[in-house]
Amino acid sequence: MYNPKSLKAEEFINHEEILDTLKYADENKDNLELVDSLLKKAEELKGLTHREASVLLACEDQERVQKMYDLAEKIKKDFYGNRIVMFAPLYLSNYCVNGCVYCPYHLKNKHICRKKLTQEEIEREVIALQDMGHKRLAIEAGEDPVNNPIEYILESIKTIYSIKHKNGAIRRVNVNIAATTVENYRKLKEAEIGTYILFQETYHKESYEKLHPTGPKHNYAYHTEAMDRAMEGGIDDVGLGVLFGLELYRYEFAGLLMHAEHLEAVHGVGPHTISVPRIKRAEDIDPDVFDNGISDETFAKICALIRICVPYTGMIISTRESKEVREKVIRLGVSQISGASRTSVGGYADGGEEENSQQFDVSDQRTLDEVVAWLMENGYIPSFCTACYREGRTGDRFMALCKNRQIQNCCHPNALMTLKEFLMDYASQHTKELGEKMIEQELDNIPNEKVRELCKKHLIDISNNKRDFRF
């Protein structure tokens, strides 16, 4: 039976419920009166259910699709303004005991160069990232209890936080590692991580088990129930995601929204972020083997509908996608992007791509400075802010801030101050000129006069080489 409050994977991600949902969507995709009513409901900014959302995804009426895009853009602005949060992935190790058929880290791949960073190598990677201007990292590692035990992850987090280089510091470490125990999630919480991220890959149980034929990741229930264990371990910011292309996208879309509904129903807090990766070419992996790929247009529609249906969540898109695709979906709801990413172990300090250790090919290969300039040229504020985590605004506290749309009085000024730091310490002259002009214009968009004046003061302080101000 479908039960969003259940803690059993096959009950809160219920196969029969998804099939019924897709049948309902097919029966109503041309019911324009229903579609219009759902779009009207979405204007209330409280989201839509997985079944309602699936009707919109199935609808192909171009006038209504355009209304979805327009509404997604409005909701994005209402909840997150024109900020885009910047981050970079840091791959610690590609040793892995799983047999995932879509990932080059799989155990049987004898072509890939296996590598695990020492703490000294991590320090070099972090300094290289700091020299670009990054303040927020998402650490990644394959699942290997011998090479990548939780103790190694914890030690690596401690190392990352300890490194102060010039004016650089990593202020937030998000963690994307395999599903683990409540005890280990408690340890990650004590290590002061930001968000715990785990992609479901696919919500279709039968496909999941075929795609993960060997290794601990084969256990569908253990993997799918990981976020509940993370919450039990005290981590209240979690990030969901599926790998589009492995299964039929409408099935995955419904399952993803059901997972978000489950977290709200059980914990009172939905996903802090939702990621939307698509399968890409990599060593020993040909994406054409998987016959469920989606077009750029379908991908854009999925992004827009996630924003409409889960308006409070942060949406992440990585350098898997090209500049052109990223430009389109940022407008439709994406609020976080990576910049100057390397998906190889040791890729920042010593060009690890040469060692053939990449997890996937990077489509957007611009420098961080180029990405920052591009965002500003398109009217977005590149934000390196990590204030909410460091001020304890996580879980329900962040959601209250976001759902009440108080972002402009908190995240907006924080974005401007962290952008000012980037301009002072790392930016090219062209980017600096763009940024100074943007900061001057955007100060007027801070509604609270006291906040606005204090932000102006701190911007002057940053010009005088002081750092790390936050609301």
C-alpha positions in Angstrom: 0.0 0.0 0.0 1.2 3.6 -0.7 1.9 5.4 2.5 4.0 8.6 2.4 4.5 8.4 6.2 5.9 4.9 6.1 9.6 4.3 6.7 9.6 1.3 4.2 10.9 2.2 0.8 8.4 0.2 -1.2 5.5 1.9 0.6 6.6 5.6 0.3 7.9 5.0 -3.2 5.1 2.7 -4.2 5.4 1.1 -7.7 1.6 0.7 -8.1 1.0 4.3 -7.0 3.4 5.5 -9.7 1.8 3.3 -12.4 -1.6 4.7 -11.4 -0.3 8.2 -11.4 1.1 7.8 -14.9 -2.2 6.3 -16.1 -4.1 9.2 -14.6 -1.7 11.7 -16.2 -2.2 10.0 -19.6 -6.0 10.2 -19.2 -5.9 13.9 -18.3 -3.0 15.3 -20.3 -5.5 16.9 -22.7 -7.9 18.0 -20.0 -7.0 21.7 -20.3 -9.5 22.7 -17.7 -7.7 20.5 -15.2 -4.3 21.7 -16.3 -5.4 25.3 -15.9 -6.7 24.6 -12.4 -3.4 23.0 -11.5 -1.4 26.0 -12.7 -3.8 28.2 -10.8 -3.2 26.1 -7.6 0.6 26.3 -8.2 0.3 30.1 -8.1 -0.4 29.8 -4.4 3.3 28.8 -4.0 2.5 25.8 -1.9 3.6 23.2 -4.5 1.7 20.4 -6.2 1.5 16.6 -5.5 3.3 14.0 -7.5 0.0 13.1 -9.3 -0.9 16.7 -10.1 2.7 17.3 -11.3 2.6 14.3 -13.5 -0.5 15.7 -15.4 1.5 18.8 -16.2 4.5 16.8 -17.3 2.3 14.8 -19.7 0.5 17.8 -21.1 1.9 18.8 -24.5 -0.2 21.9 -25.1 2.4 24.5 -26.0 0.4 27.4 -24.6 0.2 25.6 -21.2 3.8 24.5 -21.4 4.8 28.2 -21.8 2.7 29.0 -18.8 4.6 26.4 -16.8 7.9 28.0 -17.8 6.6 31.5 -16.9 5.3 30.3 -13.6 8.6 28.5 -12.8 10.5 31.7 -13.5 8.2 33.7 -11.2 8.4 31.2 -8.4 12.2 31.0 -8.6 12.3 34.8 -8.3 9.8 34.8 -5.4 11.7 32.3 -3.3 15.4 32.7 -4.3 15.6 36.1 -6.1 18.3 36.3 -8.8 21.0 34.6 -6.7 22.9 31.6 -8.0 24.9 29.7 -5.4 28.4 28.5 -6.5 30.1 25.3 -5.5 32.6 22.8 -6.7 32.9 19.0 -6.3 36.0 17.5 -4.8 36.7 13.8 -5.5 38.6 12.2 -2.7 38.7 8.6 -4.0 37.4 6.5 -6.9 37.9 3.1 -5.2 34.6 1.4 -5.2 33.2 -2.1 -4.5 29.9 -1.7 -6.3 29.0 -2.9 -9.8 26.9 0.0 -11.0 26.7 -0.4 -14.8 26.5 3.3 -15.6 29.5 4.5 -13.5 33.1 4.1 -14.5 34.0 3.5 -10.8 32.4 0.0 -11.0 34.6 -2.7 -9.6 35.2 -4.6 -12.9 36.6 -1.5 -14.7 40.3 -2.3 -15.0 41.0 0.7 -17.4 40.4 3.5 -14.9 43.2 4.8 -12.8 42.4 4.1 -9.2 43.4 6.9 -6.8 42.8 8.0 -3.2 44.0 11.4 -2.0 46.2 11.6 1.0 45.6 14.4 3.5 48.5 16.3 2.0 47.0 15.9 -1.5 43.7 17.1 -0.2 45.4 20.2 1.1 46.8 20.9 -2.3 43.4 20.4 -3.9 41.7 22.7 -1.4 44.3 25.4 -1.9 43.8 25.2 -5.7 40.1 25.6 -5.1 40.6 28.5 -2.7 42.8 30.2 -5.3 39.8 30.1 -7.7 37.6 31.7 -5.1 35.5 28.7 -4.0 34.0 28.7 -0.5 31.6 25.7 -0.7 32.6 22.1 -1.7 30.7 18.8 -2.3 33.0 15.9 -1.5 32.6 12.7 -3.4 34.0 9.2 -2.9 33.3 5.7 -4.1 31.9 3.1 -1.7 34.8 1.0 -0.4 34.9 0.1 3.3 38.7 -0.6 3.1 39.9 2.4 1.1 37.2 4.9 2.0 35.9 4.1 5.5 34.0 6.7 7.4 37.1 7.6 9.4 38.8 8.7 6.1 35.9 10.9 5.2 35.8 12.5 8.6 39.5 13.1 8.6 39.3 14.6 5.1 36.5 17.0 6.3 38.6 18.1 9.2 41.5 18.7 6.9 39.4 20.8 4.5 38.0 23.0 7.2 41.5 23.6 8.7 43.1 25.1 5.6 43.3 28.9 5.5 45.2 30.2 2.5 45.6 33.9 1.8 42.0 35.2 2.2 40.6 31.7 1.2 38.7 29.3 3.4 36.2 26.5 2.7 33.2 27.5 4.8 30.9 24.6 4.0 31.5 21.0 3.1 28.5 19.1 1.6 28.9 15.3 1.5 27.9 12.9 -1.3 28.9 9.4 -0.2 27.1 6.1 -0.1 24.2 5.2 2.1 25.4 4.5 5.6 24.3 3.9 9.2 22.6 6.2 11.7 25.8 6.1 13.7 27.9 7.3 10.8 25.4 10.0 10.0 25.8 11.3 13.5 29.5 11.4 13.0 29.1 13.4 9.8 26.8 15.8 11.7 29.4 16.2 14.4 32.0 16.9 11.7 29.8 19.9 10.8 28.9 19.0 7.3 26.4 21.0 5.4 24.0 19.0 3.2 24.1 15.2 2.9 23.5 14.4 -0.8 22.6 11.0 -2.2 21.2 10.3 -5.6 18.6 7.6 -5.9 19.8 6.9 -9.5 16.4 5.3 -10.3 13.3 4.8 -8.2 12.2 1.8 -10.3 13.1 -1.1 -8.0 13.5 -3.8 -10.7 15.7 -1.5 -12.8 17.6 -0.4 -9.8 18.6 -3.9 -8.9 19.7 -4.7 -12.5 21.7 -1.5 -12.7 23.4 -2.3 -9.4 24.0 -6.1 -9.8 26.7 -6.4 -7.2 28.0 -4.7 -4.0 26.2 -3.1 -1.1 24.4 -0.6 -3.3 22.4 -3.4 -4.7 20.1 -3.2 -1.7 17.3 -0.9 -2.9 15.6 -0.5 0.4 18.7 0.4 2.3 19.7 3.0 -0.3 16.2 4.5 -0.6 15.7 4.8 3.1 19.1 6.5 3.7 17.6 10.0 4.1 15.5 8.8 7.0 18.5 7.4 8.7 20.4 10.7 8.0 17.5 12.6 9.6 17.6 10.3 12.6 21.3 11.0 12.9 20.7 14.7 13.1 21.3 15.8 9.6 18.4 18.0 8.7 19.6 19.2 5.3 19.5 16.4 2.7 19.7 16.5 -1.1 17.8 14.2 -3.5 18.4 13.4 -7.1 17.9 10.9 -9.9 20.2 10.1 -12.8 17.9 10.8 -15.8 18.4 8.4 -18.6 18.4 5.2 -16.7 14.7 4.7 -16.6 11.6 6.4 -18.1 11.7 10.0 -17.1 8.0 10.2 -16.1 8.4 7.3 -13.6 11.5 9.0 -12.1 9.8 12.4 -11.9 6.9 10.9 -9.9 9.2 8.9 -7.6 11.4 12.0 -6.9 8.4 14.1 -5.9 7.0 11.2 -3.8 10.4 11.1 -1.9 10.1 14.8 -1.3 6.5 14.3 0.0 7.7 11.5 2.2 10.4 13.7 3.9 7.8 16.4 4.5 5.3 13.9 5.9 7.7 12.1 8.3 10.2 14.8 9.2 8.4 18.1 8.5 11.3 19.1 6.3 11.5 18.4 2.6 14.7 18.1 0.6 17.1 21.0 1.0 18.2 20.4 -2.6 17.2 18.4 -5.7 19.8 17.6 -8.3 18.9 16.8 -11.9 21.9 15.0 -13.5 21.7 13.2 -16.9 23.8 10.3 -17.7 27.0 11.3 -19.6 29.9 9.7 -21.4 32.7 8.4 -19.3 35.6 5.9 -19.3 34.0 2.5 -20.0 30.5 4.0 -20.1 28.6 4.7 -23.3 25.4 6.7 -22.5 23.9 5.5 -25.8 23.6 2.0 -24.3 20.8 3.4 -22.1 17.8 4.0 -24.2 15.9 6.4 -21.8 17.7 9.6 -22.6 15.8 12.8 -22.6 15.9 15.8 -24.9 17.0 19.2 -23.8 13.4 20.4 -24.1 12.1 17.6 -21.9 14.9 18.3 -19.4 14.0 22.0 -19.2 10.3 21.0 -18.6 11.3 18.7 -15.8 13.4 21.5 -14.1 10.5 23.9 -14.4 8.0 21.5 -12.9 10.3 20.6 -10.0 10.5 24.3 -9.2 6.7 24.6 -9.4 6.0 21.5 -7.4 8.7 21.9 -4.7 9.1 25.7 -4.7 11.2 25.9 -1.5 14.0 23.4 -2.6 17.3 24.4 -3.9 17.9 23.0 -7.4 21.3 22.0 -8.5 22.8 21.6 -12.0 26.4 20.6 -12.6 29.0 20.9 -15.3 27.6 17.7 -16.8 25.4 20.2 -18.8 26.6 22.6 -21.4 26.6 26.4 -21.1 23.5 26.6 -23.3 21.5 24.1 -21.3 22.5 25.7 -18.0 21.5 29.1 -19.2 18.0 27.9 -20.0 17.3 26.0 -16.8 18.8 28.6 -14.5 15.9 30.8 -15.6 13.4 28.0 -15.0 14.4 27.2 -11.4 18.0 26.2 -10.8 19.5 28.0 -7.9 22.9 26.3 -7.5 25.6 25.5 -10.1 29.1 24.2 -10.0 31.9 26.1 -11.7 35.3 25.0 -13.0 34.6 21.5 -11.9 37.0 18.5 -12.2 35.5 15.1 -11.8 38.8 13.3 -11.4 40.7 12.5 -8.2 43.4 15.2 -7.9 42.1 17.1 -10.8 42.5 20.6 -9.4 46.1 20.7 -8.2 47.8 18.4 -10.8 45.4 17.9 -13.7 44.2 14.4 -12.7 42.2 14.0 -16.0 45.5 12.8 -17.5 45.4 9.8 -15.1 42.0 8.7 -16.5 40.2 8.9 -13.2 37.2 11.1 -14.2 33.7 10.0 -13.2 32.1 11.7 -16.2 32.9 14.1 -19.0 32.6 17.8 -18.2 30.5 19.7 -20.7 31.0 23.2 -19.3 34.8 23.7 -19.0 34.9 27.4 -18.3 36.9 28.9 -15.4 35.1 30.0 -12.3 35.9 33.7 -13.2 34.3 33.1 -16.6 31.2 31.5 -15.1 30.8 34.3 -12.6 31.1 36.9 -15.3 28.6 35.0 -17.5 26.0 34.9 -14.6 26.3 38.6 -14.0 26.0 39.4 -17.7 22.7 37.4 -17.6 21.4 39.4 -14.5 22.2 36.8 -11.8 24.2 37.4 -8.6 26.9 34.7 -8.1 26.7 33.9 -4.4 29.5 32.2 -2.4 27.4 32.4 0.8 27.4 29.7 3.5 25.8 31.8 6.2 22.6 29.8 6.8 24.5 26.6 7.8 27.0 28.6 10.0 24.2 30.5 11.7 22.2 27.3 12.4 19.5 28.1 9.8 19.2 24.5 8.6 16.3 22.1 8.3 12.9 23.6 9.4 14.6 26.9 10.2 15.8 27.4 6.7 12.5 26.2 5.3 10.6 28.7 7.4 12.9 31.5 6.0 12.5 30.3 2.5 8.7 29.6 2.6 8.1 33.0 4.1 10.1 34.5 1.3 12.5 36.4 3.6 15.4 35.6 1.3 15.8 39.2 0.2 16.6 40.3 3.8 19.1 37.6 4.4 20.5 35.6 1.5 20.5 38.6 -0.9 22.8 40.8 1.2 25.0 37.8 2.0 25.3 37.1 -1.7 26.4 40.6 -2.4 29.1 40.5 0.4 30.5 37.2 -0.7 30.5 38.4 -4.3 32.5 41.5 -3.1 35.0 39.1 -1.5 35.4 37.3 -4.8 35.9 40.5 -6.7 38.5 41.7 -4.3 40.5 38.5 -4.1 40.1 36.5 -7.3 38.3 38.3 -10.2 39.7 39.5 -13.5 39.4 43.2 -14.2 36.4 42.6 -16.5 34.6 40.5 -13.9 35.4 43.0 -11.2 33.9 45.8 -13.3 30.7 43.8 -13.9 30.5 42.9 -10.2 30.9 46.4 -8.8 28.1 47.6 -11.1 25.9 44.7 -10.0 26.4 45.3 -6.3 25.6 49.0 -6.6 22.4 48.1 -8.5 21.3 45.2 -6.2 21.7 47.1 -2.9 18.4 48.9 -3.7 16.7 45.5 -3.8 17.3 44.8 -0.1 13.8 45.8 1.3 14.9 46.4 4.9 16.6 49.7 5.3 18.7 48.7 8.4 19.9 45.5 6.6 20.7 47.6 3.5 22.7 50.1 5.4 24.6 47.5 7.4 25.4 45.6 4.1 26.8 48.8 2.7 29.0 49.2 5.7 30.3 45.6 5.4 31.0 46.1 1.7 33.3 49.0 2.7 34.9 46.8 5.3 35.6 44.1 2.7 37.2 46.8 0.5 39.5 47.5 3.5 40.5 43.8 3.5 38.2 42.5 6.2 36.3 39.3 5.5 33.5 37.0 6.4 30.5 39.1 7.3 27.1 37.6 7.2 23.4 38.1 8.2 
